[in-house]
Amino acid sequence: MLGYTITQWLFGILSFLAIMFALMVVFSRNPVNSVLYLVLTFFCIAGHYLLLNAQFLAVVHIAVYAGAIMVLFLFVIMLMNLNQDNEPQKNIYSKLIAGVIGGLLLFVMVGALRGTDHLEMKRYGHPDIGLVKNLGQVLFHEYLFPFEIVSVLLLAALVGAIMLGKKELK
C-alpha cells in the first residue's frame, strides 16, 4: 500500500464514486434523482479521462453527455409526469429473472478479470498526446480535407432537415 501514487488513489476514489453513483441510478425510486445520479456518474468518468491525459475527451464528455443529453432526459422525465398510480408493477418472476441474469453477468465479468495481473495505469506514447493543441494540429493539417467535407455534409443535412420540417405557405 505504500507504493501507490496519487494517480492510483484518484483512480480508486473516482472508480468507487462512479460505481456508487451508478448503483444509485439503478436503485433510486425517483426518476429525476436517477438522472441526477447519472450526471454525477458522467462527471466521475470524465475524471478518469483526465487521469488518462485526454483533456479534450473529458470536456466533450461533460458537454455532450452531462450537459446536453442528460438535460434532455431530465426534461422528458419531468414532462411525462410519472406517478406510482399508473406505473405497471413487475411481478416476482420478472424480478427473479432479472436478478439471476444480473448475477450471471457479474459472474462472467469476475471470471474474465480473474486471470489478469494487477490493472496498472501505464502511459503509452507522448505525455501530451491527449491535449487539444495536438488534436487541432492533426485535425487541421493532416485531415483538413475530410474535416471540411464532413462540415459541408452536416450543413447539407441541416438544410434538408429545415426544408422537410418547414410548413407550406399558401
N, CA, C and O of each residue as an XYZ file, in Angstrom:
680
protein
N       0.813     -1.182      0.000
C       0.000      0.000      0.000
C       0.861      1.251      0.000
O       0.374      2.337     -0.314
N       2.099      1.116      0.339
C       2.984      2.275      0.353
C       3.381      2.726     -1.034
O       3.755      3.884     -1.225
N       3.306      1.825     -2.015
C       3.783      2.146     -3.348
C       2.757      2.836     -4.233
O       3.034      3.083     -5.407
N       1.575      3.156     -3.701
C       0.559      3.786     -4.520
C       0.878      5.255     -4.726
O       1.334      5.942     -3.812
N       0.632      5.721     -5.931
C       0.839      7.127     -6.248
C      -0.488      7.863     -6.126
O      -1.532      7.250     -5.907
N      -0.435      9.164     -6.269
C      -1.645      9.980     -6.178
C      -2.599      9.642     -7.318
O      -3.816      9.704     -7.143
N      -2.062      9.286     -8.480
C      -2.906      8.928     -9.613
C      -3.694      7.660     -9.326
O      -4.870      7.562     -9.675
N      -3.051      6.699     -8.697
C      -3.755      5.463     -8.363
C      -4.811      5.705     -7.294
O      -5.881      5.099     -7.336
N      -4.526      6.582     -6.337
C      -5.524      6.916     -5.332
C      -6.720      7.625     -5.961
O      -7.869      7.318     -5.642
N      -6.448      8.571     -6.852
C      -7.539      9.267     -7.534
C      -8.363      8.309     -8.387
O      -9.589      8.412     -8.440
N      -7.682      7.372     -9.058
C      -8.387      6.381     -9.851
C      -9.307      5.538     -8.969
O     -10.455      5.283     -9.333
N      -8.814      5.114     -7.833
C      -9.631      4.320     -6.924
C     -10.824      5.084     -6.387
O     -11.931      4.549     -6.323
N     -10.605      6.335     -6.000
C     -11.696      7.153     -5.475
C     -12.740      7.423     -6.554
O     -13.939      7.297     -6.305
N     -12.287      7.797     -7.754
C     -13.226      8.047     -8.848
C     -13.982      6.785     -9.243
O     -15.174      6.841     -9.546
N     -13.297      5.657     -9.239
C     -13.963      4.399     -9.572
C     -15.022      4.054     -8.538
O     -16.133      3.660     -8.892
N     -14.682      4.201     -7.259
C     -15.649      3.929     -6.201
C     -16.867      4.836     -6.332
O     -18.005      4.375     -6.245
N     -16.622      6.129     -6.543
C     -17.740      7.066     -6.686
C     -18.582      6.756     -7.916
O     -19.809      6.826     -7.861
N     -17.928      6.412     -9.035
C     -18.678      6.093    -10.254
C     -19.560      4.869    -10.046
O     -20.703      4.843    -10.503
N     -19.042      3.858     -9.362
C     -19.830      2.654     -9.113
C     -20.978      2.963     -8.155
O     -22.099      2.498     -8.360
N     -20.707      3.737     -7.124
C     -21.767      4.067     -6.169
C     -22.869      4.908     -6.815
O     -24.052      4.661     -6.582
N     -22.485      5.900     -7.626
C     -23.500      6.710     -8.300
C     -24.272      5.880     -9.316
O     -25.475      6.078     -9.485
N     -23.599      4.951     -9.996
C     -24.295      4.085    -10.959
C     -25.288      3.174    -10.238
O     -26.381      2.924    -10.746
N     -24.915      2.681     -9.069
C     -25.859      1.874     -8.290
C     -27.042      2.715     -7.825
O     -28.172      2.228     -7.780
N     -26.790      3.970     -7.480
C     -27.877      4.854     -7.076
C     -28.814      5.155     -8.250
O     -30.009      5.373     -8.048
N     -28.277      5.168     -9.479
C     -29.132      5.334    -10.656
C     -30.116      4.170    -10.738
O     -31.302      4.366    -11.003
N     -29.618      2.976    -10.512
C     -30.455      1.789    -10.645
C     -31.448      1.669     -9.495
O     -32.611      1.332     -9.720
N     -31.012      1.939     -8.273
C     -31.842      1.677     -7.110
C     -32.682      2.862     -6.649
O     -33.482      2.714     -5.726
N     -32.528      4.013     -7.252
C     -33.322      5.172     -6.872
C     -34.752      5.006     -7.379
O     -34.975      4.590     -8.515
N     -35.706      5.332     -6.530
C     -37.118      5.180     -6.902
C     -37.636      6.377     -7.695
O     -38.599      6.254     -8.451
N     -37.007      7.518     -7.524
C     -37.429      8.732     -8.214
C     -36.635      8.865     -9.515
O     -35.404      8.888     -9.476
N     -37.317      8.955    -10.679
C     -36.587      9.052    -11.949
C     -35.740     10.315    -12.081
O     -34.696     10.287    -12.733
N     -36.166     11.411    -11.480
C     -35.379     12.643    -11.548
C     -34.072     12.463    -10.780
O     -33.018     12.904    -11.239
N     -34.134     11.821     -9.617
C     -32.908     11.545     -8.868
C     -31.995     10.602     -9.638
O     -30.774     10.743     -9.578
N     -32.565      9.648    -10.357
C     -31.750      8.735    -11.162
C     -30.967      9.488    -12.229
O     -29.792      9.206    -12.459
N     -31.615     10.437    -12.873
C     -30.923     11.224    -13.897
C     -29.810     12.062    -13.272
O     -28.730     12.191    -13.849
N     -30.068     12.625    -12.110
C     -29.037     13.430    -11.451
C     -27.857     12.563    -11.006
O     -26.708     12.994    -11.099
N     -28.126     11.359    -10.528
C     -27.038     10.441    -10.188
C     -26.261     10.034    -11.441
O     -25.048      9.832    -11.385
N     -26.962      9.913    -12.571
C     -26.270      9.575    -13.812
C     -25.347     10.706    -14.249
O     -24.269     10.455    -14.787
N     -25.760     11.940    -14.024
C     -24.887     13.083    -14.325
C     -23.624     13.017    -13.461
O     -22.524     13.262    -13.955
N     -23.775     12.693    -12.189
C     -22.610     12.561    -11.316
C     -21.707     11.411    -11.769
O     -20.483     11.508    -11.675
N     -22.302     10.334    -12.256
C     -21.505      9.229    -12.796
C     -20.696      9.690    -13.998
O     -19.531      9.323    -14.149
N     -21.320     10.498    -14.856
C     -20.596     11.015    -16.025
C     -19.442     11.926    -15.614
O     -18.403     11.933    -16.274
N     -19.604     12.693    -14.541
C     -18.501     13.523    -14.066
C     -17.334     12.657    -13.571
O     -16.169     12.994    -13.783
N     -17.658     11.547    -12.913
C     -16.591     10.639    -12.461
C     -15.864     10.013    -13.650
O     -14.644      9.850    -13.619
N     -16.606      9.665    -14.690
C     -15.973      9.104    -15.889
C     -15.097     10.152    -16.568
O     -14.029      9.824    -17.086
N     -15.537     11.404    -16.569
C     -14.707     12.482    -17.118
C     -13.429     12.629    -16.308
O     -12.379     12.940    -16.870
N     -13.496     12.414    -15.008
C     -12.286     12.415    -14.183
C     -11.328     11.310    -14.595
O     -10.113     11.509    -14.575
N     -11.853     10.151    -14.967
C     -10.999      9.077    -15.475
C     -10.304      9.505    -16.766
O      -9.127      9.206    -16.971
N     -11.033     10.205    -17.634
C     -10.416     10.694    -18.865
C      -9.282     11.666    -18.559
O      -8.246     11.648    -19.224
N      -9.480     12.512    -17.556
C      -8.412     13.437    -17.176
C      -7.192     12.688    -16.650
O      -6.057     13.082    -16.920
N      -7.418     11.614    -15.905
C      -6.289     10.821    -15.420
C      -5.530     10.149    -16.557
O      -4.331      9.892    -16.448
N      -6.236      9.867    -17.646
C      -5.598      9.249    -18.804
C      -4.998     10.286    -19.755
O      -4.556      9.938    -20.850
N      -4.979     11.548    -19.347
C      -4.412     12.652    -20.117
C      -5.175     12.887    -21.421
O      -4.583     13.188    -22.458
N      -6.477     12.747    -21.350
C      -7.339     13.009    -22.506
C      -8.277     14.154    -22.136
O      -9.473     13.949    -21.934
N      -7.723     15.356    -22.051
C      -8.472     16.505    -21.595
C      -9.616     16.857    -22.545
O     -10.716     17.194    -22.107
N      -9.352     16.778    -23.831
C     -10.390     17.111    -24.811
C     -11.563     16.153    -24.692
O     -12.720     16.571    -24.737
N     -11.264     14.866    -24.540
C     -12.328     13.876    -24.404
C     -13.134     14.106    -23.133
O     -14.348     13.900    -23.130
N     -12.484     14.528    -22.057
C     -13.191     14.813    -20.810
C     -14.137     15.997    -20.979
O     -15.278     15.945    -20.522
N     -13.680     17.051    -21.623
C     -14.517     18.236    -21.813
C     -15.687     17.919    -22.738
O     -16.814     18.337    -22.473
N     -15.433     17.186    -23.819
C     -16.512     16.814    -24.736
C     -17.508     15.892    -24.039
O     -18.715     16.000    -24.257
N     -17.008     14.992    -23.206
C     -17.883     14.083    -22.463
C     -18.816     14.871    -21.538
O     -20.009     14.577    -21.466
N     -18.285     15.854    -20.843
C     -19.105     16.681    -19.962
C     -20.112     17.483    -20.772
O     -21.290     17.539    -20.419
N     -19.654     18.105    -21.859
C     -20.538     18.969    -22.639
C     -21.651     18.182    -23.319
O     -22.806     18.608    -23.322
N     -21.306     17.040    -23.890
C     -22.303     16.284    -24.653
C     -23.203     15.470    -23.735
O     -24.426     15.599    -23.799
N     -22.625     14.641    -22.892
C     -23.450     13.744    -22.092
C     -24.088     14.444    -20.896
O     -25.313     14.471    -20.776
N     -23.274     15.007    -20.018
C     -23.821     15.623    -18.813
C     -24.547     16.914    -19.139
O     -25.527     17.258    -18.479
N     -24.080     17.630    -20.143
C     -24.680     18.915    -20.455
C     -25.916     18.840    -21.310
O     -26.940     19.432    -20.970
N     -25.845     18.131    -22.406
C     -26.940     18.171    -23.370
C     -27.909     16.996    -23.224
O     -29.110     17.201    -23.046
N     -27.401     15.792    -23.297
C     -28.283     14.629    -23.331
C     -29.003     14.443    -22.001
O     -30.198     14.145    -21.984
N     -28.300     14.614    -20.893
C     -28.949     14.422    -19.596
C     -29.974     15.510    -19.310
O     -30.975     15.244    -18.645
N     -29.752     16.716    -19.791
C     -30.756     17.764    -19.616
C     -32.011     17.405    -20.408
O     -33.126     17.622    -19.935
N     -31.837     16.861    -21.604
C     -32.994     16.419    -22.384
C     -33.720     15.277    -21.687
O     -34.950     15.267    -21.649
N     -32.985     14.316    -21.135
C     -33.615     13.234    -20.379
C     -34.403     13.790    -19.202
O     -35.518     13.346    -18.925
N     -33.824     14.759    -18.516
C     -34.486     15.348    -17.355
C     -35.780     16.040    -17.769
O     -36.796     15.904    -17.088
N     -35.755     16.778    -18.874
C     -36.971     17.430    -19.347
C     -38.028     16.419    -19.754
O     -39.206     16.609    -19.452
N     -37.638     15.353    -20.429
C     -38.598     14.331    -20.842
C     -39.225     13.667    -19.623
O     -40.438     13.459    -19.585
N     -38.417     13.338    -18.638
C     -38.949     12.695    -17.438
C     -39.895     13.639    -16.701
O     -40.930     13.212    -16.190
N     -39.541     14.911    -16.649
C     -40.399     15.855    -15.953
C     -41.697     16.091    -16.719
O     -42.739     16.317    -16.104
N     -41.654     16.042    -18.039
C     -42.868     16.251    -18.830
C     -43.768     15.023    -18.854
O     -44.972     15.150    -19.075
N     -43.206     13.832    -18.630
C     -44.013     12.614    -18.669
C     -44.901     12.473    -17.450
O     -45.881     11.731    -17.501
N     -44.600     13.152    -16.359
C     -45.391     13.121    -15.139
C     -45.604     11.688    -14.665
O     -46.734     11.204    -14.596
N     -44.503     11.022    -14.340
C     -44.570      9.636    -13.900
C     -45.118      9.557    -12.480
O     -44.610     10.207    -11.567
N     -46.138      8.770    -12.313
C     -46.733      8.560    -10.999
C     -46.664      7.085    -10.647
O     -46.521      6.232    -11.522
N     -46.766      6.794     -9.362
C     -46.815      5.402     -8.915
C     -48.138      4.761     -9.318
O     -48.201      3.542     -9.480
N     -49.201      5.558     -9.483
C     -50.525      5.009     -9.754
C     -50.605      4.338    -11.119
O     -51.136      3.234    -11.238
N     -50.080      4.999    -12.151
C     -50.190      4.445    -13.493
C     -48.957      3.644    -13.907
O     -48.865      3.214    -15.056
N     -48.030      3.440    -13.011
C     -46.823      2.658    -13.296
C     -47.157      1.171    -13.198
O     -47.640      0.729    -12.155
N     -46.915      0.383    -14.253
C     -47.193     -1.055    -14.152
C     -46.218     -1.727    -13.189
O     -45.011     -1.496    -13.251
N     -46.748     -2.548    -12.314
C     -45.936     -3.234    -11.313
C     -45.397     -4.540    -11.891
O     -46.112     -5.277    -12.570
N     -44.136     -4.810    -11.613
C     -43.496     -6.043    -12.074
C     -43.851     -7.173    -11.117
O     -43.920     -6.971     -9.905
N     -44.075     -8.370    -11.672
C     -44.359     -9.495    -10.796
C     -43.048    -10.090    -10.278
O     -41.963     -9.701    -10.710
N     -43.164    -11.018     -9.367
C     -41.996    -11.574     -8.689
C     -41.121    -12.377     -9.646
O     -39.909    -12.458     -9.448
N     -41.715    -12.969    -10.678
C     -40.943    -13.788    -11.615
C     -40.000    -12.932    -12.467
O     -38.857    -13.315    -12.715
N     -40.484    -11.788    -12.907
C     -39.615    -10.925    -13.708
C     -38.477    -10.353    -12.866
O     -37.361    -10.190    -13.361
N     -38.750    -10.047    -11.597
C     -37.686     -9.571    -10.712
C     -36.663    -10.666    -10.445
O     -35.463    -10.398    -10.387
N     -37.133    -11.894    -10.284
C     -36.234    -13.021    -10.052
C     -35.357    -13.290    -11.273
O     -34.159    -13.536    -11.137
N     -35.949    -13.243    -12.460
C     -35.181    -13.464    -13.691
C     -34.142    -12.359    -13.877
O     -33.010    -12.636    -14.273
N     -34.516    -11.113    -13.595
C     -33.564    -10.002    -13.712
C     -32.416    -10.169    -12.732
O     -31.268     -9.888    -13.076
N     -32.702    -10.620    -11.518
C     -31.646    -10.853    -10.530
C     -30.703    -11.967    -10.948
O     -29.491    -11.848    -10.772
N     -31.244    -13.053    -11.501
C     -30.405    -14.175    -11.946
C     -29.523    -13.742    -13.111
O     -28.339    -14.078    -13.140
N     -30.070    -13.010    -14.065
C     -29.288    -12.558    -15.217
C     -28.200    -11.576    -14.765
O     -27.074    -11.635    -15.259
N     -28.524    -10.676    -13.832
C     -27.503     -9.770    -13.302
C     -26.397    -10.516    -12.578
O     -25.225    -10.163    -12.708
N     -26.753    -11.546    -11.814
C     -25.745    -12.366    -11.131
C     -24.854    -13.114    -12.104
O     -23.647    -13.221    -11.890
N     -25.446    -13.633    -13.179
C     -24.647    -14.316    -14.202
C     -23.692    -13.347    -14.886
O     -22.547    -13.699    -15.171
N     -24.152    -12.136    -15.151
C     -23.279    -11.133    -15.753
C     -22.116    -10.801    -14.825
O     -20.977    -10.684    -15.278
N     -22.392    -10.649    -13.536
C     -21.330    -10.404    -12.564
C     -20.346    -11.570    -12.528
O     -19.136    -11.353    -12.466
N     -20.847    -12.795    -12.565
C     -20.002    -13.987    -12.560
C     -19.083    -14.019    -13.780
O     -17.901    -14.339    -13.654
N     -19.607    -13.695    -14.945
C     -18.802    -13.688    -16.176
C     -17.744    -12.587    -16.116
O     -16.604    -12.807    -16.526
N     -18.105    -11.402    -15.611
C     -17.135    -10.304    -15.543
C     -16.013    -10.612    -14.561
O     -14.847    -10.331    -14.839
N     -16.360    -11.190    -13.413
C     -15.323    -11.552    -12.441
C     -14.433    -12.640    -13.005
O     -13.219    -12.607    -12.804
N     -15.008    -13.602    -13.704
C     -14.218    -14.659    -14.325
C     -13.296    -14.136    -15.409
O     -12.179    -14.630    -15.566
N     -13.743    -13.152    -16.151
C     -12.909    -12.592    -17.214
C     -11.743    -11.802    -16.640
O     -10.654    -11.810    -17.213
N     -11.951    -11.125    -15.529
C     -10.896    -10.306    -14.935
C     -10.015    -11.076    -13.959
O      -8.994    -10.556    -13.508
N     -10.390    -12.291    -13.630
C      -9.646    -13.047    -12.636
C      -8.239    -13.409    -13.096
O      -7.315    -13.410    -12.283
N      -8.056    -13.709    -14.352
C      -6.749    -14.120    -14.849
C      -5.806    -12.984    -15.153
O      -4.643    -13.220    -15.479
N      -6.277    -11.757    -15.056
C      -5.411    -10.627    -15.383
C      -4.507    -10.294    -14.217
O      -4.832    -10.570    -13.062
N      -3.382     -9.706    -14.527
C      -2.494     -9.211    -13.474
C      -3.086     -7.938    -12.910
O      -4.197     -7.548    -13.269
N      -2.359     -7.301    -12.043
C      -2.846     -6.068    -11.467
C      -3.081     -5.053    -12.575
O      -2.245     -4.869    -13.460
N      -4.220     -4.407    -12.510
C      -4.541     -3.404    -13.517
C      -3.743     -2.147    -13.210
O      -4.069     -1.402    -12.285
N      -2.717     -1.923    -13.978
C      -1.860     -0.766    -13.755
C      -2.145      0.289    -14.796
O      -2.443     -0.017    -15.951
N      -2.052      1.522    -14.376
C      -2.210      2.619    -15.313
C      -0.842      2.939    -15.892
O       0.041      3.446    -15.199
N      -0.685      2.641    -17.146
C       0.589      2.918    -17.809
C       0.371      4.011    -18.836
O      -0.704      4.126    -19.425
N       1.371      4.785    -19.035
C       1.311      5.836    -20.052
C       2.027      5.347    -21.297
O       3.190      4.946    -21.264
N       1.296      5.394    -22.383
C       1.862      4.995    -23.660
C       2.021      6.231    -24.520
O       1.169      7.119    -24.509
N       3.090      6.287    -25.250
C       3.303      7.385    -26.163
C       3.746      8.652    -25.453
O       4.213      8.617    -24.314
N       3.595      9.746    -26.132
C       3.995     11.055    -25.649
C       3.011     11.543    -24.587
O       1.810     11.320    -24.737
N       3.470     12.198    -23.523
C       2.540     12.616    -22.465
C       1.560     13.705    -22.888
O       0.542     13.898    -22.221
N       1.833     14.413    -23.962
C       0.938     15.476    -24.421
C       0.003     15.015    -25.527
O      -0.530     15.842    -26.266
N      -0.204     13.707    -25.655
C      -0.944     13.192    -26.805
C      -2.431     13.527    -26.755
O      -3.063     13.602    -27.808
N      -3.010     13.730    -25.587
C      -4.439     13.994    -25.491
C      -4.800     15.458    -25.408
O      -5.964     15.784    -25.173
N      -3.860     16.338    -25.588
C      -4.128     17.764    -25.457
C      -4.860     18.310    -26.680
O      -4.718     17.783    -27.783
N      -5.631     19.350    -26.480
C      -6.422     19.948    -27.547
C      -5.517     20.539    -28.627
O      -5.853     20.492    -29.810
N      -4.382     21.091    -28.231
C      -3.455     21.690    -29.205
C      -2.976     20.634    -30.207
O      -2.942     20.888    -31.411
N      -2.612     19.464    -29.713
C      -2.141     18.409    -30.604
C      -3.272     17.864    -31.465
O      -3.057     17.531    -32.630
N      -4.475     17.769    -30.904
C      -5.619     17.318    -31.692
C      -5.909     18.303    -32.817
O      -6.185     17.894    -33.944
N      -5.847     19.602    -32.515
C      -6.060     20.616    -33.540
C      -5.002     20.574    -34.630
O      -5.312     20.760    -35.807
N      -3.742     20.328    -34.241
C      -2.672     20.226    -35.234
C      -2.951     19.077    -36.207
O      -2.830     19.234    -37.422
N      -3.322     17.936    -35.661
C      -3.592     16.779    -36.524
C      -4.834     17.017    -37.362
O      -4.844     16.719    -38.556
N      -5.884     17.554    -36.747
C      -7.147     17.731    -37.440
C      -7.047     18.757    -38.561
O      -7.613     18.545    -39.634
N      -6.346     19.856    -38.343
C      -6.315     20.922    -39.337
C      -5.109     20.869    -40.266
O      -5.013     21.690    -41.178
N      -4.192     19.939    -40.067
C      -3.085     19.789    -41.000
C      -3.191     18.491    -41.795
O      -3.167     18.515    -43.026
N      -3.306     17.367    -41.107
C      -3.330     16.088    -41.808
C      -4.709     15.741    -42.359
O      -4.816     15.127    -43.421
N      -5.777     16.134    -41.637
C      -7.128     15.747    -42.020
C      -8.011     16.953    -42.331
O      -9.200     16.953    -42.013
N      -7.436     17.971    -42.947
C      -8.204     19.180    -43.232
C      -9.288     18.919    -44.271
O     -10.424     19.356    -44.086
N      -8.974     18.226    -45.348
C      -9.965     17.984    -46.409
C     -11.130     17.130    -45.909
O     -12.278     17.508    -46.138
N     -10.895     15.988    -45.233
C     -12.048     15.243    -44.710
C     -12.866     16.043    -43.684
O     -14.086     15.895    -43.611
N     -12.198     16.880    -42.904
C     -12.899     17.713    -41.937
C     -13.836     18.686    -42.645
O     -14.970     18.876    -42.207
N     -13.386     19.294    -43.715
C     -14.222     20.232    -44.470
C     -15.357     19.514    -45.185
O     -16.463     20.046    -45.280
N     -15.098     18.312    -45.688
C     -16.156     17.537    -46.345
C     -17.253     17.182    -45.341
O     -18.438     17.254    -45.667
N     -16.869     16.804    -44.134
C     -17.856     16.491    -43.102
C     -18.659     17.730    -42.739
O     -19.864     17.633    -42.505
N     -18.017     18.892    -42.685
C     -18.752     20.117    -42.356
C     -19.764     20.456    -43.448
O     -20.869     20.902    -43.139
N     -19.413     20.255    -44.706
C     -20.352     20.502    -45.807
C     -21.499     19.490    -45.753
O     -22.651     19.848    -46.001
N     -21.194     18.238    -45.434
C     -22.219     17.210    -45.320
C     -23.195     17.530    -44.186
O     -24.405     17.375    -44.354
N     -22.685     17.972    -43.039
C     -23.559     18.356    -41.928
C     -24.400     19.584    -42.268
O     -25.554     19.678    -41.852
N     -23.832     20.520    -43.019
C     -24.587     21.692    -43.447
C     -25.719     21.281    -44.387
O     -26.831     21.798    -44.277
N     -25.446     20.358    -45.309
C     -26.482     19.875    -46.221
C     -27.576     19.139    -45.461
O     -28.754     19.283    -45.789
N     -27.209     18.353    -44.449
C     -28.216     17.657    -43.642
C     -29.061     18.648    -42.865
O     -30.268     18.446    -42.726
N     -28.459     19.712    -42.354
C     -29.191     20.732    -41.620
C     -30.185     21.448    -42.527
O     -31.334     21.661    -42.141
N     -29.755     21.820    -43.724
C     -30.656     22.492    -44.671
C     -31.788     21.550    -45.070
O     -32.938     21.973    -45.184
N     -31.462     20.265    -45.284
C     -32.504     19.285    -45.625
C     -33.509     19.101    -44.505
O     -34.705     18.990    -44.771
N     -33.058     19.067    -43.264
C     -33.979     18.923    -42.137
C     -34.874     20.154    -42.003
O     -36.055     20.029    -41.681
N     -34.331     21.316    -42.244
C     -35.145     22.539    -42.187
C     -36.178     22.537    -43.297
O     -37.328     22.913    -43.070
N     -35.791     22.122    -44.492
C     -36.728     22.094    -45.614
C     -37.831     21.060    -45.397
O     -38.981     21.302    -45.764
N     -37.500     19.923    -44.812
C     -38.522     18.905    -44.536
C     -39.478     19.329    -43.428
O     -40.661     18.989    -43.465
N     -38.982     20.057    -42.459
C     -39.815     20.471    -41.343
C     -40.580     21.760    -41.564
O     -41.420     22.131    -40.743
N     -40.302     22.446    -42.661
C     -40.937     23.727    -42.924
C     -42.377     23.529    -43.384
O     -42.666     22.634    -44.178
N     -43.280     24.374    -42.876
C     -44.682     24.311    -43.304
C     -44.831     25.009    -44.643
O     -44.135     25.978    -44.948
N     -45.752     24.492    -45.427
C     -46.038     25.104    -46.730
C     -46.856     26.371    -46.541
O     -47.845     26.361    -45.808
N     -46.468     27.441    -47.176
C     -47.222     28.696    -47.139
C     -48.193     28.716    -48.284
O     -47.822     28.427    -49.422
N     -49.468     29.061    -47.995
C     -50.490     29.101    -49.062
C     -50.999     30.480    -49.261
O     -51.859     30.704    -50.113
